[in-house]
Amino acid sequence: MIERRKEAIALKYDQEKDAAPKVIGKGKGKIAENILEAAKANDIPIQEDPSLTELLGKLNINESIPAELYEAVAEVFAFIYQVDREVGKK
């Protein structure tokens, strides 16, 4: 069995500044582990979606998400919103 290298993509969305979410970090292997550790240390929700990660991994840093990925990325942000609400109740 071949184990795939870990891959991570960090997104940011500022409704007031950006028309769409942007890729602000990405990496494989150790870099991906560092991104995930930083997210955990800063209580940033993490969602695992290998297919979406593969698609977003083709984008450059500071590149906006293309329109054809809006729906998939919207699901990620909905997940984050839900996690934030649940954490706020505790």
Buried (B, 14 or more C-beta within 10 A) or exposed (E): EEEEEBBBBBBEBEEEEEEBBBBBBBBBEEBBBEBBEEBEEEEEBBEEBEEBBEBBBEBEEEEBBEEEBEEBBEEBBEBBEEBEEEEEEE
